Amino acid sequence: MTTTTPRGLSRRELISRSLVAGGSFLVGTSWVTGQSAAWAVEVTALRPETMATLVQMARDIYPHDRIADEFYVVAVKGYDTAEQAGMVEAGIAALDAAAQGKGHASYLGAGWERDRVEILRGMEESPFFQTVRGGLVTGLYNQKAIWPLFGYEGESFSLGGYIDRGFNDINWL
């Protein structure tokens, strides 16, 4: 039995038109998806390989095993614009060049997290790295869907503040 996508591609055709960019991403001509196919993102200004690398970079900068890749995708999707594309493509090219200098085919080709983190440490003073890192602070942690994973209930002003709502419920002391 062959299932088809909304655009008329069978699953077999979709996979055959894909290339594996790294250990956990499938990359097509204008999209990126996790190998589990639990998420997918269409790219417009960036190359799909660039978006896959950007997602992995985001995960390596702020690693949380309990947060799915789809939340990292949301955090970096804002870089897929005509205004940001040049800076991001150049930054990812520099990241890949740094990885090649360490003996890897690309940043995504560095299979171990410790190797990718070492590559990132060599670039952490660059404007590209600082832009992405700074954008991730709000892009990732402002997503209400992940707040429960950290035990954060959200703002409390609209509910009367913390004084009357859990300020004194320390039961571990």
matplotlib code that plots the C-alpha trace (Angstrom):
import matplotlib.pyplot as plt

x = [0.0, 1.4, 0.3, 0.7, 1.5, -0.8, 1.4, 1.0, 4.3, 4.2, 6.1, 8.6, 9.2, 9.5, 12.2, 14.0, 14.1, 15.7, 19.3, 20.4, 22.2, 23.1, 22.3, 18.8, 17.5, 16.2, 16.7, 14.7, 14.7, 12.8, 12.1, 13.8, 12.3, 13.4, 14.1, 11.2, 9.0, 7.5, 8.1, 8.9, 9.7, 9.5, 12.3, 12.0, 15.2, 17.7, 19.0, 17.4, 20.9, 21.4, 18.2, 19.1, 22.5, 20.9, 18.5, 21.4, 23.4, 20.5, 20.2, 24.0, 23.9, 21.0, 20.8, 17.7, 17.1, 13.4, 12.7, 11.8, 13.5, 10.3, 10.7, 14.2, 12.8, 10.3, 13.1, 15.3, 12.6, 12.8, 16.2, 14.6, 14.1, 15.7, 17.1, 18.8, 19.7, 23.1, 24.3, 23.1, 24.4, 27.8, 27.8, 26.9, 29.6, 32.1, 30.8, 31.2, 34.7, 35.6, 34.3, 36.3, 39.4, 38.7, 38.4, 34.6, 32.8, 30.5, 29.1, 26.3, 28.9, 30.4, 28.5, 29.4, 28.0, 31.3, 32.9, 30.2, 30.5, 34.2, 33.6, 31.1, 33.5, 35.9, 33.2, 31.5, 33.0, 31.7, 28.7, 26.9, 27.2, 26.2, 23.2, 21.9, 22.6, 20.9, 17.9, 17.5, 17.1, 13.7, 12.9, 13.2, 12.3, 9.3, 7.4, 4.6, 4.4, 7.8, 7.3, 5.8, 9.0, 10.8, 8.2, 7.4, 3.7, 3.9, 3.4, 1.4, 0.5, -2.8, -3.6, -2.8, 1.0, 3.1, 2.5, -1.0, -0.3, 2.4, 5.1, 5.2, 4.5, 8.1, 7.7, 11.2, 12.7]
y = [0.0, 3.4, 6.5, 9.9, 13.3, 16.3, 17.3, 13.9, 12.3, 8.8, 8.2, 6.1, 9.0, 11.5, 9.4, 8.7, 12.5, 13.1, 13.2, 12.6, 15.7, 14.5, 11.8, 13.0, 15.1, 14.4, 17.2, 17.8, 20.6, 23.1, 21.3, 19.7, 17.0, 14.9, 11.3, 10.2, 12.6, 14.0, 17.5, 19.2, 22.7, 24.4, 26.8, 29.8, 31.8, 29.4, 26.2, 23.1, 21.9, 25.3, 25.0, 21.4, 22.7, 25.6, 23.3, 21.1, 24.2, 25.4, 22.1, 22.1, 25.6, 25.0, 21.2, 19.8, 16.1, 16.4, 19.1, 17.8, 19.2, 20.8, 23.5, 24.2, 24.5, 27.2, 29.0, 29.3, 29.6, 33.4, 33.3, 31.9, 35.4, 37.2, 39.8, 37.1, 34.5, 36.0, 36.2, 32.7, 31.0, 32.6, 31.7, 28.1, 28.0, 29.1, 26.5, 23.8, 25.0, 24.9, 21.3, 20.4, 21.8, 19.3, 16.3, 16.2, 16.5, 19.2, 20.4, 17.9, 15.3, 15.6, 12.8, 13.4, 16.3, 17.0, 17.4, 19.9, 21.8, 22.1, 23.5, 26.0, 27.1, 28.1, 30.4, 31.7, 35.2, 35.6, 37.9, 35.0, 32.8, 35.6, 36.5, 32.9, 32.3, 35.6, 34.8, 31.4, 32.8, 34.2, 32.0, 28.8, 29.7, 31.9, 28.9, 28.3, 24.6, 23.8, 25.7, 22.7, 20.8, 23.2, 23.5, 27.1, 28.0, 31.3, 34.8, 35.4, 39.1, 38.4, 35.9, 38.1, 37.6, 35.1, 36.3, 34.9, 32.1, 29.7, 32.0, 30.2, 26.6, 25.4, 21.9, 20.7, 22.9]
z = [0.0, -1.0, 0.9, -0.7, 0.7, 0.0, -2.9, -4.6, -3.7, -2.3, 0.9, -1.1, -3.6, -0.7, 0.9, -2.4, -3.1, 0.3, 1.3, 4.8, 5.9, 9.4, 11.9, 12.7, 9.7, 6.3, 3.9, 0.7, -1.9, 0.2, 3.6, 6.6, 8.8, 11.7, 10.7, 12.9, 10.8, 14.0, 12.6, 9.4, 8.4, 5.0, 4.2, 1.9, 2.1, 3.6, 2.1, 3.8, 4.9, 6.5, 8.5, 9.6, 10.8, 12.6, 14.4, 15.5, 16.5, 18.7, 20.4, 21.1, 22.5, 24.8, 25.2, 26.8, 26.3, 27.2, 24.6, 21.2, 18.0, 16.9, 19.6, 18.4, 14.9, 16.1, 17.9, 14.7, 12.1, 12.3, 10.6, 7.4, 5.9, 3.0, 5.5, 7.7, 5.0, 4.0, 7.6, 8.5, 5.3, 5.9, 9.6, 8.8, 6.1, 8.7, 11.1, 8.5, 7.7, 11.3, 11.5, 8.4, 10.1, 12.9, 10.5, 10.0, 6.7, 8.2, 11.5, 11.2, 10.2, 13.7, 15.2, 18.9, 20.8, 22.5, 19.0, 17.9, 21.2, 20.7, 17.2, 18.7, 21.4, 18.7, 17.2, 20.3, 20.0, 16.4, 15.7, 14.0, 17.1, 19.5, 17.3, 17.3, 20.9, 21.9, 19.8, 21.3, 24.8, 23.8, 20.8, 22.8, 26.4, 25.5, 24.1, 26.5, 25.5, 27.1, 30.3, 32.2, 31.4, 33.5, 36.2, 35.3, 35.5, 33.7, 34.8, 37.9, 37.8, 36.1, 38.8, 41.8, 42.0, 43.8, 47.4, 47.5, 45.0, 46.1, 47.5, 50.8, 49.7, 50.3, 51.5, 51.1, 53.9]

ax = plt.figure().add_subplot(projection="3d")
ax.plot(x, y, z, "-o")
ax.set_aspect("equal")
plt.show()
